[in-house]
Amino acid sequence: MFIVQSYSFAIFLCVITMFCWGSWANTTKLSNKTWRFELFYWDYGFGILIATLLIAFTLGSHGSGGRSFLDDIKQADMSNMISAFAGGVIFNLANILLVAAIAIAGMSVAFPVGIGIALVLGVIVNYIANPQGNPLLIFGGVALIVLAIILNARAYQKLQTISSEKVSKKGLIVAIISGCLMGFFYKYVAGSMAANFNIPEPGKFTPYTALLIFAIGIVISSFIFNSIQMKRPLTGTSVSFTDYFNGKFKDHVIGILGGAIWSIGMSSSIIASGKAGPAISYGLGQGATVVAAIWGIYVWKEFDKASKNTKALLNIMLFIYVAGLALIIISK
């Protein structure tokens, strides 16, 4: 299997993660306006599974290091399968709520708040499980990111005040709940893998096998979480499976594309974690918040009605967020 051998290349993969995780949600904007996110989410999950399978049979099956994908899955302990599967279930619930928050409040709100909280919790949890890097720099970066989250929430509050339309606070609340859940999923996936990717560990997964079990957890749990969400949506009326099968080919392709983009980001993060460490790999990847906020602010014009002061606040937020990420990068 392919194994990252240098810290600089691991950081490069984390940057790939950041762009993928910060950009996949744009696909929710490209589909038909009548195509509900609950319907989009089925194809999104299938896209994650398809991309993960392709990566497992290519990067995970060729190379001089570790075990190949098929050999690895045969020797795995059930406890590690459960751990990676549980990571997929936790992520899925968190992500369904995040997509709902995007639909309610927009990318420039849902991502900085939801993913920002996930970043803080995720860095803390993963650092405790596998401490790598200078803790002062890592947690100093996290502190700056917390400040950026507060500024973003304040900008959203200002937008509500000046908007002629009543903007529900539900989106902000849903994003917070999503972030709290999402901060824990990565730990379960990382915990199912060998500590050193170069040395196969009996019963433990390579990153490629762990990713596939994780993706299976996402798809299977969708039949529970997303089915409930279809019947009792957080916004709008209920939708049915008939609506899904009546969707246009383009809408299904866009959903699969969104899942594939996210999956490439997740795979890059997990592969990089062997060299960078889970806390740094996860924390840097969650710089996706900056990418998503830029999309929302400058491309989708979600804050066009905001005052100059509010826009200045958003620019300060982005600067502080980038500074926080920089501290995390140099911590190792």
JOQUILIN-V823433 format. One record per residue. NEAR is the number of other C-alpha atoms within 10 Angstrom. D_LAST is the distance of its C-alpha to the last C-alpha in whole Angstrom. Layout:
near:d_last
NEAR:D_LAST
NEAR:D_LAST
//
This chain:
near:d_last
21:25
20:23
20:19
18:16
13:15
12:12
16:9
13:11
14:14
24:12
22:11
14:14
26:16
32:14
21:16
20:19
30:18
28:18
22:22
24:23
27:23
27:24
22:27
23:28
22:30
16:32
19:34
22:36
16:37
13:39
19:41
13:44
10:45
7:47
18:44
21:43
23:39
23:40
23:42
24:39
23:37
20:38
23:38
29:34
26:34
22:36
26:33
28:30
25:32
18:34
21:30
28:29
19:32
12:31
20:28
24:29
16:32
16:30
15:26
25:26
20:30
15:29
13:27
11:27
16:24
22:24
23:28
22:29
25:30
13:33
11:33
23:30
20:32
10:35
13:33
20:31
14:32
11:33
12:31
21:28
24:30
17:31
22:27
29:26
27:30
21:29
28:26
28:28
23:31
22:29
25:27
27:30
19:32
26:29
21:29
20:33
28:33
28:30
25:33
25:36
27:34
24:33
18:37
22:38
23:36
21:34
29:31
26:30
28:30
33:30
33:26
34:25
29:26
30:26
29:23
32:21
25:22
29:21
29:18
22:18
20:19
28:17
28:14
21:16
19:18
25:15
20:12
12:16
14:17
16:13
16:11
18:7
18:4
14:6
15:9
12:11
19:9
26:9
19:13
18:13
25:13
26:15
16:17
19:18
27:18
21:21
15:23
27:23
25:24
15:27
22:28
26:28
18:31
15:32
23:33
21:34
15:37
15:38
20:39
16:41
13:43
12:44
11:44
9:48
8:47
9:46
15:42
11:42
13:39
15:39
23:36
23:34
17:34
24:34
30:30
25:29
18:31
29:29
29:26
19:26
21:27
27:24
26:21
22:22
24:23
27:20
23:19
22:23
25:22
27:19
20:21
27:23
27:21
19:21
18:17
13:17
23:19
18:20
12:22
17:25
18:25
11:29
19:29
23:26
32:25
32:23
29:21
28:25
29:27
33:25
31:25
26:29
25:30
30:28
28:30
21:33
24:32
26:32
23:35
15:37
20:36
20:37
11:41
11:40
16:38
22:39
18:43
13:43
20:41
19:44
13:47
13:46
16:43
17:41
14:43
10:46
10:49
14:48
17:48
12:49
11:48
8:51
11:49
18:47
11:49
8:51
16:48
12:48
9:46
12:44
21:42
23:41
17:40
23:38
27:37
25:36
20:34
27:32
29:31
24:30
23:28
26:26
27:26
19:24
25:21
25:21
24:21
24:18
32:16
28:17
23:17
29:13
26:12
24:13
22:10
25:8
23:9
28:12
28:11
30:8
29:11
27:14
29:13
26:12
27:15
30:17
27:17
27:20
30:22
23:22
21:23
26:26
27:27
20:27
19:30
20:31
19:32
12:33
9:34
16:36
13:37
18:36
19:36
12:39
13:42
19:39
14:40
10:38
11:37
20:35
17:34
13:32
17:31
24:29
18:28
15:26
25:25
23:23
15:22
21:20
25:19
20:17
18:16
26:14
25:13
16:11
20:10
26:8
20:7
13:5
18:4
15:0
//
